[in-house]
Amino acid sequence: MSFHKSKTLYDGIVAEFVVMDMLQHNSMVLEKGLGVTTCTDLDNAPSYPQSNAHYDIDLNLFECETMEPLGKKTIEVKYAWNPSYPTFFAEILQVRSQTYAEYVVHPPDFMVYLNGHDKTLYCYDGKAFVDGVISNYNNRRLNSYGSAEGVLFGKKDKEYGYLFSYPVEQNYFSVLKHKTKEIDHRLAASEGVSVKGSKVAEGLPSLA
Protein backbone atom coordinates (compact mmCIF):
# COMPACT_ATOMS: atom_id res chain seq x y z
CA MET A 1 0.00 0.00 0.00
CA SER A 2 1.22 3.52 -0.81
CA PHE A 3 2.21 5.56 2.24
CA HIS A 4 -0.34 8.30 1.44
CA LYS A 5 -3.07 5.66 1.92
CA SER A 6 -1.58 4.20 5.09
CA LYS A 7 -3.15 4.23 8.54
CA THR A 8 0.11 5.64 9.92
CA LEU A 9 -0.20 8.82 7.89
CA TYR A 10 -3.95 9.03 8.49
CA ASP A 11 -3.53 8.80 12.26
CA GLY A 12 -0.78 11.41 12.20
CA ILE A 13 -2.87 13.88 10.20
CA VAL A 14 -5.91 13.34 12.43
CA ALA A 15 -3.70 14.01 15.46
CA GLU A 16 -2.58 17.35 13.98
CA PHE A 17 -6.19 18.45 13.45
CA VAL A 18 -7.11 17.31 16.97
CA VAL A 19 -4.35 19.45 18.48
CA MET A 20 -5.48 22.44 16.42
CA ASP A 21 -9.11 21.92 17.42
CA MET A 22 -8.16 21.70 21.09
CA LEU A 23 -6.08 24.89 20.97
CA GLN A 24 -8.74 26.80 19.05
CA HIS A 25 -11.38 26.02 21.65
CA ASN A 26 -9.44 26.09 24.90
CA SER A 27 -7.80 29.33 25.98
CA MET A 28 -6.92 27.81 29.37
CA VAL A 29 -4.56 25.32 27.73
CA LEU A 30 -2.95 28.13 25.74
CA GLU A 31 -2.47 30.34 28.79
CA LYS A 32 -1.80 27.88 31.61
CA GLY A 33 -0.30 25.03 29.61
CA LEU A 34 1.72 26.75 26.89
CA GLY A 35 2.18 30.12 28.57
CA VAL A 36 0.70 31.97 25.57
CA THR A 37 -1.24 35.05 26.70
CA THR A 38 -1.34 37.06 23.45
CA CYS A 39 -3.87 36.76 20.64
CA THR A 40 -3.29 33.74 18.44
CA ASP A 41 -4.19 32.44 15.00
CA LEU A 42 -4.55 28.75 14.28
CA ASP A 43 -6.61 29.03 11.12
CA ASN A 44 -3.60 27.94 9.08
CA ALA A 45 -3.73 24.29 8.07
CA PRO A 46 -1.00 21.97 9.30
CA SER A 47 2.03 22.12 7.01
CA TYR A 48 1.94 20.05 3.85
CA PRO A 49 4.70 17.55 3.10
CA GLN A 50 5.74 19.48 -0.03
CA SER A 51 6.42 22.66 1.95
CA ASN A 52 9.71 23.71 3.48
CA ALA A 53 8.12 23.88 6.94
CA HIS A 54 9.94 21.88 9.60
CA TYR A 55 6.98 21.68 11.98
CA ASP A 56 3.45 20.32 11.89
CA ILE A 57 1.68 23.40 13.26
CA ASP A 58 2.51 27.09 13.56
CA LEU A 59 0.87 28.97 16.41
CA ASN A 60 0.93 32.58 15.18
CA LEU A 61 1.06 35.28 17.87
CA PHE A 62 -0.38 38.81 17.66
CA GLU A 63 -0.68 41.93 19.83
CA CYS A 64 -4.37 41.85 20.69
CA GLU A 65 -5.24 45.54 20.18
CA THR A 66 -3.30 46.24 16.99
CA MET A 67 -2.98 42.64 15.71
CA GLU A 68 0.69 43.35 15.09
CA PRO A 69 2.55 40.06 14.45
CA LEU A 70 4.69 38.96 17.40
CA GLY A 71 6.23 35.84 15.89
CA LYS A 72 5.11 32.27 16.33
CA LYS A 73 5.43 29.12 18.39
CA THR A 74 6.07 25.83 16.58
CA ILE A 75 4.44 22.50 17.40
CA GLU A 76 5.41 18.98 16.38
CA VAL A 77 2.70 16.33 16.75
CA LYS A 78 3.16 12.58 17.19
CA TYR A 79 0.49 9.89 17.30
CA ALA A 80 0.87 6.83 19.54
CA TRP A 81 -1.32 3.88 20.43
CA ASN A 82 -0.59 3.07 24.04
CA PRO A 83 -3.17 1.00 25.95
CA SER A 84 -1.23 0.46 29.17
CA TYR A 85 2.52 1.19 28.95
CA PRO A 86 3.89 4.11 31.02
CA THR A 87 6.18 5.16 28.15
CA PHE A 88 6.16 6.58 24.63
CA PHE A 89 8.72 5.94 21.88
CA ALA A 90 10.71 8.88 20.54
CA GLU A 91 12.11 8.15 17.09
CA ILE A 92 15.67 9.36 16.53
CA LEU A 93 16.63 8.00 13.11
CA GLN A 94 15.17 6.10 10.19
CA VAL A 95 16.99 2.80 9.66
CA ARG A 96 16.51 2.53 5.90
CA SER A 97 17.58 6.06 4.94
CA GLN A 98 19.96 6.53 7.88
CA THR A 99 18.62 10.03 8.46
CA TYR A 100 17.56 11.81 11.63
CA ALA A 101 13.98 12.59 12.58
CA GLU A 102 13.18 16.17 11.64
CA TYR A 103 12.36 17.29 15.18
CA VAL A 104 15.90 16.51 16.44
CA VAL A 105 17.34 18.51 13.52
CA HIS A 106 14.90 21.41 14.00
CA PRO A 107 13.67 21.38 17.63
CA PRO A 108 10.11 22.74 17.97
CA ASP A 109 8.85 24.96 20.76
CA PHE A 110 6.41 22.25 21.83
CA MET A 111 6.30 18.49 21.29
CA VAL A 112 2.86 16.89 21.53
CA TYR A 113 1.96 13.19 21.71
CA LEU A 114 -1.64 12.08 21.19
CA ASN A 115 -2.44 8.70 22.70
CA GLY A 116 -5.05 7.29 20.35
CA HIS A 117 -6.10 4.63 22.87
CA ASP A 118 -7.50 6.89 25.59
CA LYS A 119 -7.60 10.14 23.55
CA THR A 120 -5.24 11.97 25.91
CA LEU A 121 -2.78 14.61 24.75
CA TYR A 122 0.67 14.96 26.36
CA CYS A 123 2.62 18.16 25.87
CA TYR A 124 6.37 18.71 26.33
CA ASP A 125 8.73 21.65 26.07
CA GLY A 126 10.30 21.05 22.67
CA LYS A 127 13.87 22.07 23.48
CA ALA A 128 13.92 20.04 26.71
CA PHE A 129 12.40 17.08 24.86
CA VAL A 130 15.13 17.09 22.21
CA ASP A 131 17.80 17.49 24.90
CA GLY A 132 16.37 14.45 26.70
CA VAL A 133 16.38 12.38 23.51
CA ILE A 134 19.96 13.37 22.64
CA SER A 135 21.27 12.68 26.15
CA ASN A 136 19.80 9.16 25.95
CA TYR A 137 21.02 8.44 22.41
CA ASN A 138 23.21 5.56 23.60
CA ASN A 139 20.13 3.85 25.08
CA ARG A 140 18.30 3.75 21.74
CA ARG A 141 16.51 0.64 20.47
CA LEU A 142 14.59 -0.48 17.40
CA ASN A 143 10.85 0.12 17.25
CA SER A 144 8.51 -2.86 16.89
CA TYR A 145 8.55 -2.55 13.08
CA GLY A 146 12.35 -2.42 12.83
CA SER A 147 12.05 0.77 10.80
CA ALA A 148 13.44 3.31 13.27
CA GLU A 149 15.74 3.64 16.25
CA GLY A 150 14.72 5.70 19.23
CA VAL A 151 14.32 5.85 22.98
CA LEU A 152 11.54 5.10 25.44
CA PHE A 153 10.59 7.86 27.86
CA GLY A 154 8.03 8.24 30.61
CA LYS A 155 4.79 9.94 29.58
CA LYS A 156 5.23 12.50 32.37
CA ASP A 157 9.04 12.52 32.46
CA LYS A 158 10.34 15.98 33.45
CA GLU A 159 13.71 15.13 31.86
CA TYR A 160 11.86 15.25 28.54
CA GLY A 161 10.19 18.57 29.35
CA TYR A 162 6.74 17.24 30.35
CA LEU A 163 4.33 20.15 30.78
CA PHE A 164 0.79 18.74 31.05
CA SER A 165 -1.70 16.16 29.81
CA TYR A 166 -5.23 16.88 28.64
CA PRO A 167 -8.24 14.76 27.55
CA VAL A 168 -9.20 15.39 23.93
CA GLU A 169 -11.85 12.74 23.21
CA GLN A 170 -14.42 15.41 22.33
CA ASN A 171 -11.97 17.15 19.99
CA TYR A 172 -11.00 13.81 18.43
CA PHE A 173 -14.53 12.84 17.43
CA SER A 174 -15.35 16.40 16.38
CA VAL A 175 -12.41 16.26 13.93
CA LEU A 176 -13.54 12.90 12.55
CA LYS A 177 -17.04 14.33 12.02
CA HIS A 178 -16.26 17.78 10.66
CA LYS A 179 -12.79 17.61 9.07
CA THR A 180 -13.12 14.66 6.68
CA LYS A 181 -12.61 16.78 3.54
CA GLU A 182 -9.51 18.47 4.96
CA ILE A 183 -8.06 15.13 6.07
CA ASP A 184 -8.70 13.54 2.67
CA HIS A 185 -7.11 16.55 0.97
CA ARG A 186 -4.00 16.21 3.11
CA LEU A 187 -3.75 12.48 2.36
CA ALA A 188 -4.07 13.10 -1.38
CA ALA A 189 -1.45 15.87 -1.23
CA SER A 190 1.02 13.37 0.22
CA GLU A 191 0.90 11.03 -2.79
CA GLY A 192 4.30 10.61 -4.39
CA VAL A 193 5.98 12.99 -1.95
CA SER A 194 9.35 11.98 -0.53
CA VAL A 195 10.99 13.95 2.25
CA LYS A 196 14.76 14.23 2.14
CA GLY A 197 16.08 13.71 5.64
CA SER A 198 19.20 15.05 7.26
CA LYS A 199 22.24 13.02 8.28
CA VAL A 200 23.42 15.75 10.64
CA ALA A 201 21.84 16.92 13.90
CA GLU A 202 23.41 19.08 16.58
CA GLY A 203 24.61 17.00 19.52
CA LEU A 204 24.43 13.70 17.61
CA PRO A 205 27.04 11.85 15.52
CA SER A 206 27.06 12.48 11.78
CA LEU A 207 25.42 9.72 9.71
CA ALA A 208 27.11 10.82 6.50
ZAMARGU-4260 file (C-alpha; in steps of 0.2 Angstrom, whole numbers, plus 5000, padded with zeros to 4 digits):
<rodrens>
0) 5000/5000/5000 | 5006/5018/4996 | 5011/5028/5011 | 4998/5042/5007 | 4985/5028/5010
5) 4992/5021/5025 | 4984/5021/5043 | 5001/5028/5050 | 4999/5044/5039 | 4980/5045/5042
10) 4982/5044/5061 | 4996/5057/5061 | 4986/5069/5051 | 4970/5067/5062 | 4982/5070/5077
15) 4987/5087/5070 | 4969/5092/5067 | 4964/5087/5085 | 4978/5097/5092 | 4973/5112/5082
20) 4954/5110/5087 | 4959/5109/5105 | 4970/5124/5105 | 4956/5134/5095 | 4943/5130/5108
25) 4953/5130/5125 | 4961/5147/5130 | 4965/5139/5147 | 4977/5127/5139 | 4985/5141/5129
30) 4988/5152/5144 | 4991/5139/5158 | 4998/5125/5148 | 5009/5134/5134 | 5011/5151/5143
35) 5004/5160/5128 | 4994/5175/5133 | 4993/5185/5117 | 4981/5184/5103 | 4984/5169/5092
40) 4979/5162/5075 | 4977/5144/5071 | 4967/5145/5056 | 4982/5140/5045 | 4981/5121/5040
45) 4995/5110/5047 | 5010/5111/5035 | 5010/5100/5019 | 5023/5088/5016 | 5029/5097/5000
50) 5032/5113/5010 | 5049/5119/5017 | 5041/5119/5035 | 5050/5109/5048 | 5035/5108/5060
55) 5017/5102/5059 | 5008/5117/5066 | 5013/5135/5068 | 5004/5145/5082 | 5005/5163/5076
60) 5005/5176/5089 | 4998/5194/5088 | 4997/5210/5099 | 4978/5209/5103 | 4974/5228/5101
65) 4984/5231/5085 | 4985/5213/5079 | 5003/5217/5075 | 5013/5200/5072 | 5023/5195/5087
70) 5031/5179/5079 | 5026/5161/5082 | 5027/5146/5092 | 5030/5129/5083 | 5022/5113/5087
75) 5027/5095/5082 | 5013/5082/5084 | 5016/5063/5086 | 5002/5049/5086 | 5004/5034/5098
80) 4993/5019/5102 | 4997/5015/5120 | 4984/5005/5130 | 4994/5002/5146 | 5013/5006/5145
85) 5019/5021/5155 | 5031/5026/5141 | 5031/5033/5123 | 5044/5030/5109 | 5054/5044/5103
90) 5061/5041/5085 | 5078/5047/5083 | 5083/5040/5066 | 5076/5030/5051 | 5085/5014/5048
95) 5083/5013/5030 | 5088/5030/5025 | 5100/5033/5039 | 5093/5050/5042 | 5088/5059/5058
100) 5070/5063/5063 | 5066/5081/5058 | 5062/5086/5076 | 5079/5083/5082 | 5087/5093/5068
105) 5075/5107/5070 | 5068/5107/5088 | 5051/5114/5090 | 5044/5125/5104 | 5032/5111/5109
110) 5031/5092/5106 | 5014/5084/5108 | 5010/5066/5109 | 4992/5060/5106 | 4988/5043/5113
115) 4975/5036/5102 | 4969/5023/5114 | 4963/5034/5128 | 4962/5051/5118 | 4974/5060/5130
120) 4986/5073/5124 | 5003/5075/5132 | 5013/5091/5129 | 5032/5094/5132 | 5044/5108/5130
125) 5052/5105/5113 | 5069/5110/5117 | 5070/5100/5134 | 5062/5085/5124 | 5076/5085/5111
130) 5089/5087/5124 | 5082/5072/5133 | 5082/5062/5118 | 5100/5067/5113 | 5106/5063/5131
135) 5099/5046/5130 | 5105/5042/5112 | 5116/5028/5118 | 5101/5019/5125 | 5091/5019/5109
140) 5083/5003/5102 | 5073/4998/5087 | 5054/5001/5086 | 5043/4986/5084 | 5043/4987/5065
145) 5062/4988/5064 | 5060/5004/5054 | 5067/5017/5066 | 5079/5018/5081 | 5074/5029/5096
150) 5072/5029/5115 | 5058/5026/5127 | 5053/5039/5139 | 5040/5041/5153 | 5024/5050/5148
155) 5026/5062/5162 | 5045/5063/5162 | 5052/5080/5167 | 5069/5076/5159 | 5059/5076/5143
160) 5051/5093/5147 | 5034/5086/5152 | 5022/5101/5154 | 5004/5094/5155 | 4992/5081/5149
165) 4974/5084/5143 | 4959/5074/5138 | 4954/5077/5120 | 4941/5064/5116 | 4928/5077/5112
170) 4940/5086/5100 | 4945/5069/5092 | 4927/5064/5087 | 4923/5082/5082 | 4938/5081/5070
175) 4932/5064/5063 | 4915/5072/5060 | 4919/5089/5053 | 4936/5088/5045 | 4934/5073/5033
180) 4937/5084/5018 | 4952/5092/5025 | 4960/5076/5030 | 4957/5068/5013 | 4964/5083/5005
185) 4980/5081/5016 | 4981/5062/5012 | 4980/5066/4993 | 4993/5079/4994 | 5005/5067/5001
190) 5004/5055/4986 | 5022/5053/4978 | 5030/5065/4990 | 5047/5060/4997 | 5055/5070/5011
195) 5074/5071/5011 | 5080/5069/5028 | 5096/5075/5036 | 5111/5065/5041 | 5117/5079/5053
200) 5109/5085/5070 | 5117/5095/5083 | 5123/5085/5098 | 5122/5069/5088 | 5135/5059/5078
205) 5135/5062/5059 | 5127/5049/5049 | 5136/5054/5032
</rodrens>
